[in-house]
Each structure stands twice: as structure tokens, then as C-alpha cells.
Amino acid sequence: MNHRMRNRTLRLVEEANPVPTSGLTADESARAELLLQDLTAASGPARPVAGRRGTRARALVGGAIVLLAAALGGGLLATAPASAEQVLLQAASNAALQQPVGEGRYWYVRTESDTSVTIPHQREVWLAREGGVLRDEFFAAEVAESEGSAVLDPALVRYQDLGQHADVPGGSSTTLFGGNVAVTWDELDELPADPEELSALLTERMTDTSHGHAYDLWDAATGLLRESPARPELRRTLWEVIASIPGVTLDGPTTDAAGRDGTAVSVDFSSQRLGRYALVLDPTDGTLLETRYLADDGAVLSTGTVIEQGFRDTAPTAQPPVCGPGSEPERSC
């Protein structure tokens, strides 16, 4: 028998379970339960209590409840250090409470990137089940950086037809999500909401990159959160999958490039010569705000900030591609 259960005082505390869950986040409730477990931690065998000692035992139970209530009301849980897993599971729980992403012909995502080889620039994509349109300022930003300019040349930015290679042998206009796992829109709707099942399925679908399973799983889950119309239950499960990846650490409160407050978690893939990757998220609603690539000393080398996501009924008209200075716009690159 558990020694704790032989002790009437501790048993009464455990049975009372004075952990209030109303008004607490999932993370705070979990910490409250942990605090209760500490109060009722296993101790040495104890004799039954009676008489005045029984009165004292009841006082101890009441005192423990008062201490727990004081800890909750006094903000102890709010200031106690969290872990990456706690933050990610809180984001998962709150993501599942959000409304479905809606409906429309195109899934629209606008991101802003800032890298060591370009000035800050944006990327917009309108994805349909078949094809879509892309507006990417990367080429213009690269040219501006090389010329020492902070201004993009609008002539170097085009709306690209993502279905233009559908008639090429081996080409396809089917929209794929998740990068290395290549999930179609229909398959996205069928992905399991159980983290173990989803992790196994993503692992099965991965193309071998020689970067290691942990990195591939991180990349796939992050890609689906960043640029797919995943339903709330799936977003919850994706955060749970990320929480299960070994080595994910909590970096703490931060602000993304758009000025939004969030919490950063990161994982070090230096053993695969890939460096350190971080995510900035809002645990209150499970939103992925930003992806980061970090130097060994923690300095941010590049960012990808998700500015906007949602369905759209229309998309811009695609334009001929730009192949570089002096090229013919009507000619395919």
C-alpha cells in the first residue's frame, strides 16, 4: 500500500483536492495539481491518529488547504517557472477552443521575412486545392540588399501562377502542405487528432532528409501550423507533437517582428549541423506568431513572421515571371 494512503491527514488532503480550476489556465491548473501532490508526497508509515492528535491532524488538513488557496490567490502559480512542455500544452489546449478557420476558395497567408542576405520583405500566397498564386518579394529584397538599398523595386515583384507547371510531365498543381511530408488539402482534413497517431503518420510520410527524425518532425509540424488551414483540433495536436520532441526548451517572453507579445521555445539541432530553431507563439490561443533561426549565442539570424492567415474568395491575377535584369517578361524562366 502507498505510505501516503496510510496517513489519514495526507489522505484527507488528497481526497479534499482543494484545487480550484475555474479562472485558471490549463497550465496553472496543472501546476496547482503538482502543488497538491507535493503537499501529499509519500512519507514514512504513520500510526492512526486519535483524540487531541486527531484534532491537530484536522487542523493540518485545514492549514494545507489554506496554504494552497493562498498560493493560488497570491500569484505563486503565476510566477512559478514554467517549462516548454507546459507552454506548448497550454497553447494546444487553447488552440482547440478557437473557432474553425472558415470557408473560401483560397487559403491566404502573409508572412514577413528578415534574413542576413536580404532586407525585410513579404511573401503572400493564395492556395486553392489545385494551384494558387504567390507574391514573393525575396528576389527584389536580395537585389536591394546587394545594392545597399532599403527600398524594393516593384518591377522585380510578380504574382506567380502556382499551377503553371501542371502540363509538364511529372508536374502537378495539387496544393501540398507540411513541406517534407507533402499533405494534400483532402488529407489535411483527415489527419488524426491523437498526437501519437499523428506523429507516427507524419514520420511514415516523411522523405528521408538525413537531418534526423526530431528535426523532420519539428519541420513538418511547424509547416502545417504556419501555412495550412488546419482545423482547431489538428492545431492542438500539432502543438502536442512539438511538445513531445526531445530537447525543446523554454526561452521565455519575447516580442515578434510585428510587435506582438509571445513566448519563445527553441530546440538545438547543432548535432545535425542545422543550428538552433525557435518558435514564438501565443499560448492564450495557440497561434504561431514567428519562426526564428538562431546563432549559437542566441542572436536571431533570421525571422519568418506570420502576419495574417485566413480564407479568401478571390486571388490576384498571375503575371509573367521576372527572370532577372534585361530578361523578357513574357518568356518562361
N, C-alpha and C positions, 0 to 999 in steps of 0.2 A: 504493500500500500504506500502511496505517496505520503511522506512525512508531513507535508503541508496539510493534508486532509485529516491527519490525526489531531492536529492542533485546532481546537474549537474556535479560538479567537481568529486565526487566519482563515479558517473555513467560513466563518461568518462574514468576514470582509470580502472574501471571494464571492460568496453567494449574494451578498448585497449588491456587488458590482455597481458602485455609485458613479459610473462613467456617463456623464450627460453627453448625448450625441447631437441634440438639437443645437443649432447655431455654430457647430464645429465643422470644419472642412474634413474631408476623408483623412487627410494627413494628420490633423490634430486629434481626431478620434482614435487613430492608430496609436499615436503617442500616449493618449490617455489610457488606453488598454495596456500599453507597455509599463506605464507608471503603476497601474494597479497590479500588474504581475510582479513588479519589484516589491510592492508592499506585501505581497503574499508569496514571496520567493520561498523555496524549500528551506526548512530549518531542521534542527535536530528533533528527535522524538520528544513529545511533550506529554505530561500527565494530564488527565482530565482536571478541569478547574471547578471549584465549588465555593460556596459561601462568599466571604469578602473577596477572595481571589476571583470568583466569578463576576462579581461586581466590577472589579478592576479590569477584567477581560472585556466586559461590555463597554467600559469607558475607553479602552484601547481601540475597539472597533469604531466607536463614535469618533474618536480622535483621528483615526486613519481616514475616515470619510471626510471629516472637516479639513484635514490637510490636503486631501485630493481636491476637494472643492476649492480650497484657497489657491492651490497650484493652478487650477484651471482659470479661476476668476482673476488671478493676479498676473496672468500672462506668461506663466512659466513655460507652457507648451508653445506659445507663440515665439518665444525667444530661444527655445532649445534647438540645438543644431540639428538640421535635417540631413538626409543623405540623398544622393542622386536617385536611388530607387524610390524613396518616399516622394520626391518631387515628381518623378515620372509617373508613378502610380496615381498621384493626385491629379495630374494632367489627364491621365487615362480615364479616371472616374468622371471628371468634369466634361471631357470631350463627348462621352456617351450621353450627357444630358442636353447637348445642344440640338437645335432644330436641324432637320435634314437640309442638305445644301440647295435644294430647289430643283427647278427644271429649266431646260433651254436646249437649243441645238448645239451650242458651243460651250465648252468649259474654258473660262478665261483666267489666266494667271499673269500678273505683272510683278516682276522682280527687279531689284536694283543691285548691281554688282560693282564691287570696287576691288581691283587687284593691283599687284605690283607692276603689271605691264600695260595697264590702261587707266584712263581717268574714269570716275564713276559713270556708269551707263545703265540703261534699262533694257529689259527683254520682255516682250509681250507675246503671248501665244493664245490663239483661239483654236481649241481642239474639238473636232467633231468625231463621231465614231469612225468615220472614214476621212482621213485628211484633215486639213485645217490651214491656218495662216499664222506665220511667225514674223514678228518685227523685232530684230535683234540689232542693237547699236554697237556690238562688240567691235566690228571692223572699223567703224568710224572712230570709236574710242581709242583703238590701237593706233590709228593714224595720228590722231590728235596728240596722244602721249609721245609718239616719236618726233612730232614737230614742236613739242613743248607748249602745246595749246590746251586751254581748258574748255574749248568750245568744239562741239561736234559739227561736222559738215553734213547737213541734212541730205545732200546729194548722194552720200555714201550709205544711206539707210533705206532699206526696201522692205515691203511686205512680201514675204516669200510664201509661195504655194507649197504646202507640205505634202500635197498629193501629186506633185508634178512628175514623180518617177514611177507612178503606178503602172504605166505602159511599158516600162523597161523590164526585160526578162529578169526575174528574181526580185524585182522591186515590188513594193506594196504601199498602199495608202492607209492601211489599218493603223489606228492610233494605239500606241503601246505605252504603258506606264511602268514605273519601278525600275527603269534603267536595265540593270543586268538580269532582271527576272522577266521582263517583257510581258506584262499582263495586259490583255485586251480589255476594252470597256465592259464587254459582257462578262468576262472572267472576274473583273473587279467587283461586280455586283455579287458574285458567288464565293468570294474569298471567305474562309471561316472566321468566326468571331472568337474562337478559342486561341489563346496565344501559343500554346504548344503545337496545335494543329497548323496554325498559320506559319509559324517558324519552320516546321517540317516541310510544308508546301513550298515556301519560298526557297528553302535550301534545295529542294528537289528540282526547282525550276531554274536555279542559277547556272549561268555559264561559268566555267572554271576561269578565274582571273589570276590565279596564283597569288592572290593577296591574302588568303586566309578566310575561313568561314566567318569570323567575327566581323571583319571589315565588310564582306559581301552582304551580310545580314543588315548591318548598320546602313549601308548604302541603299539597299533595296527598301527598307522601312522608311528611311528619310525621304527617298524619292517619291514614294507613294503619299507621304504626308505633305510634301512640298508642291506637287503638281498633279494631283489626281482628285476627282470628285468622290473621294471615299465617304461612305455613309458614317454617321456618328459612331455606330458600334464597331466599325472597322478601324476608325481613328483611335478609339480606345485600345483596341487590340494591338495596333501598331506601336503605341507608346508602351504597352506591356512587353512587347517583343524587345524594344530598345532597352527597357529596364532589365531584361534578362541577360543582356550581353555582358560578358565579364570585363571588368576594368573601367566601367563608366563611373566617372567621379563628378561630384558637385563643385562647380566653380563659384556659384553664388549669384546674388543680384547683379544685374547689368542693364545697360540701355542699348538698344539696337541702333542701326544707322538712321532709322526713321524717327528716333527719339522716344520710342516706346519702352516702358519698363518691362523687364522679363527676368528669367532665371536661366543661367547657363549651366549646361552639363557637357562634359567632354570625355573623350577616350583617346588613348595614346596608341597609335599603330606604328610607332618608330621601329619596332622589331621587324615589321614588314617593309621598312624604309618608306613609309607613307606619311609620317608626321602625325600631328595631333589634330583631331577634328572636334568641333563643338557645335552644339545646338542651343539657340536661345528660344525659350518657349514661355508661354503664359500659362502657368498651372491652373489658373482660375477657369479657363475654358478649353484648355488643350490645344491652343493654337501654336503652330510652329511659326515663329517670327523671323528667324535668321539662321543661316548656316555659316560656319566660320572655319578657316584653316589657320592654325596657329604655329608659331615658331616654338622651338624648344623652351625658350624663356617665357612663353605665354603671350608674346606680342602677336597681334592679329595681322596676318599677311593678306588675307582676302575675305570678303564677305559676300553673301547672297541673301538679300533681304526680301522677304515676301511682302509686297506692298498691298496686293489686292487679289482676291480669288472669288469666283462666282460664275454662275451661268449667264450666257448672253444669247439672244435670239439671232443676232447678226454678227458678221465679221467683215473687216475691211477687204477691199478687192486686192488680190495679189498683183504684184508688179514684176516686170522682168528683173532678173538678178543683176547685181553690180559685180563685175569681175576684177575691178581694180582700175587705177588711173589709166585713161586712154582706151578703155575697153568699149565694146559695143553693147549697150544695154539690152538690145534685142537678142543677143547671142547667148546661148546657154554656157555657163561656166564649166 
